[in-house]
Amino acid sequence: MWFWSSELERFVQARRKVTIKYINDEQPRLTALKTGEWIDLRASESYEYKAGEAFLINLGVAMQLPVGYEAFLLPRSGTFHKYGIFQINGMGIIDNKFCGDNDIWQMPVYALRDGKIEKHARVCQFRIMESMHLAYPYDFVEVNTLGNKDRGGLWEQESSD
């Protein structure tokens, strides 16, 4: 028989607790969201840049994520169109060990055109995801064949059947 206890509720709440430090009092605060939504992050200062420059956008926060969780950091859908920049590493992954006061979240970008980002502009978003389970170790077993039907490889069109 399964029942919900106050001890279980404390455990669940502790797993969802994200401790956040803002680098200054001006930085817009994050708010709780509905399940499944992405959380916007903002530039903590203004940036002027030239085409061909690579730089880091300071996002104004440091966080302690719950044990067993990590954050996926991606540009907002309009970031490239609006600012002419793209995230250099494609997607940033921030694990829960990146949690010191000076572990400020940043977004590495490359500019394809001259531009400017205003202070507190929304430039990226993140989602907190459960990490790969260490309780279920993965073994890599080498074989000569996988024994499955080919789909045509990465760059080939998928067969019609």
C-alpha positions as CSV (number, residue, x, y, z in Angstrom):
1,M,0.0,0.0,0.0
2,W,1.4,3.4,-1.1
3,F,0.7,6.5,0.9
4,W,2.0,10.1,0.9
5,S,3.7,11.1,4.1
6,S,5.1,14.4,5.4
7,E,8.6,12.7,5.3
8,L,8.1,11.8,1.6
9,E,6.9,15.4,0.9
10,R,10.1,16.9,2.5
11,F,12.2,14.5,0.4
12,V,10.4,15.5,-2.8
13,Q,10.7,19.3,-2.0
14,A,14.4,18.9,-1.2
15,R,15.0,17.3,-4.6
16,R,13.3,20.3,-6.3
17,K,15.2,23.0,-4.4
18,V,17.4,25.2,-6.5
19,T,19.5,27.6,-4.5
20,I,20.4,30.8,-6.5
21,K,22.8,33.6,-6.0
22,Y,22.3,36.8,-8.1
23,I,25.5,38.8,-8.9
24,N,23.8,42.0,-8.1
25,D,20.5,43.5,-6.8
26,E,19.6,44.7,-10.3
27,Q,19.5,41.3,-11.9
28,P,15.9,40.2,-12.7
29,R,14.8,37.4,-10.4
30,L,13.7,34.0,-11.7
31,T,10.2,32.8,-10.9
32,A,8.8,29.3,-10.4
33,L,7.3,27.9,-13.6
34,K,4.9,25.3,-14.6
35,T,6.3,21.8,-15.3
36,G,8.0,21.5,-18.7
37,E,8.6,25.2,-19.3
38,W,12.0,26.6,-20.1
39,I,13.4,29.4,-17.9
40,D,14.7,32.5,-19.5
41,L,18.1,34.0,-18.5
42,R,19.2,37.6,-19.2
43,A,22.4,39.4,-19.9
44,S,23.8,41.0,-16.7
45,E,25.3,43.8,-18.7
46,S,25.3,45.4,-22.1
47,Y,27.5,44.1,-24.9
48,E,28.7,45.7,-28.1
49,Y,30.4,43.3,-30.5
50,K,31.8,43.1,-34.1
51,A,31.3,40.3,-36.6
52,G,33.8,37.5,-36.0
53,E,34.1,38.1,-32.2
54,A,33.7,35.3,-29.7
55,F,32.7,36.4,-26.1
56,L,31.0,35.3,-23.0
57,I,27.6,36.7,-22.0
58,N,27.4,36.9,-18.2
59,L,24.0,35.6,-17.1
60,G,24.1,37.1,-13.6
61,V,23.4,34.0,-11.6
62,A,25.2,31.1,-9.8
63,M,23.1,28.1,-8.7
64,Q,23.2,25.0,-6.7
65,L,21.1,22.4,-8.5
66,P,19.7,19.4,-6.6
67,V,21.9,16.3,-6.5
68,G,21.2,14.1,-9.5
69,Y,20.2,17.1,-11.8
70,E,21.8,19.3,-14.4
71,A,20.8,22.3,-16.4
72,F,20.7,22.4,-20.3
73,L,21.5,25.9,-21.5
74,L,20.3,26.9,-25.0
75,P,19.8,30.1,-26.9
76,R,16.2,31.4,-27.2
77,S,14.6,30.8,-30.5
78,G,15.0,34.4,-31.6
79,T,18.5,35.0,-30.3
80,F,20.3,34.5,-33.6
81,H,17.8,36.5,-35.6
82,K,17.7,39.4,-33.1
83,Y,21.4,39.6,-32.2
84,G,23.3,37.7,-35.0
85,I,25.0,35.5,-32.4
86,F,25.0,31.7,-31.8
87,Q,26.1,29.6,-28.9
88,I,29.6,28.3,-29.6
89,N,29.2,24.9,-27.9
90,G,25.7,24.3,-29.3
91,M,24.3,23.5,-25.8
92,G,25.7,24.1,-22.4
93,I,25.4,21.5,-19.7
94,I,25.8,22.7,-16.1
95,D,26.1,20.0,-13.5
96,N,25.3,20.3,-9.8
97,K,29.0,20.5,-8.9
98,F,29.3,23.9,-10.7
99,C,27.9,25.6,-7.6
100,G,30.4,28.0,-6.0
101,D,29.7,31.7,-5.5
102,N,32.0,32.6,-8.4
103,D,30.6,29.9,-10.7
104,I,28.6,32.4,-12.6
105,W,26.6,31.0,-15.5
106,Q,27.8,32.4,-18.9
107,M,26.8,31.8,-22.5
108,P,29.7,31.5,-24.9
109,V,28.7,33.0,-28.3
110,Y,30.1,33.9,-31.7
111,A,28.9,37.0,-33.6
112,L,28.2,36.8,-37.4
113,R,27.4,40.5,-37.6
114,D,28.0,43.6,-35.6
115,G,25.5,44.2,-32.9
116,K,24.5,45.1,-29.4
117,I,22.8,43.3,-26.5
118,E,21.1,45.6,-23.9
119,K,21.5,44.9,-20.2
120,H,18.9,42.4,-19.0
121,A,17.9,41.3,-22.5
122,R,16.7,37.7,-22.6
123,V,19.3,35.8,-24.6
124,C,19.0,32.2,-23.5
125,Q,17.0,29.7,-21.6
126,F,17.6,26.6,-19.5
127,R,15.8,23.5,-18.2
128,I,16.7,21.4,-15.2
129,M,16.9,17.8,-16.2
130,E,17.6,14.6,-14.2
131,S,21.2,13.4,-14.7
132,M,22.0,10.0,-16.1
133,H,21.4,7.5,-13.3
134,L,24.6,6.2,-11.7
135,A,22.4,3.5,-10.0
136,Y,22.1,1.8,-13.4
137,P,25.6,1.5,-14.7
138,Y,26.1,1.2,-18.5
139,D,28.4,-1.5,-19.8
140,F,29.9,-1.1,-23.3
141,V,30.0,-4.5,-25.1
142,E,31.9,-4.7,-28.4
143,V,30.4,-6.7,-31.2
144,N,31.2,-7.2,-34.9
145,T,27.6,-6.6,-35.9
146,L,24.5,-5.1,-34.3
147,G,22.2,-7.4,-36.2
148,N,19.6,-4.7,-36.9
149,K,18.1,-3.3,-40.2
150,D,20.0,-0.2,-41.5
151,R,18.2,3.1,-41.8
152,G,20.7,4.5,-44.3
153,G,23.1,6.3,-42.1
154,L,23.0,9.8,-40.8
155,W,23.1,11.7,-44.1
156,E,21.1,9.2,-46.2
157,Q,17.4,9.4,-46.6
158,E,15.4,7.0,-44.6
159,S,13.9,4.1,-46.5
160,S,10.2,4.3,-47.3
161,D,9.3,0.9,-45.7
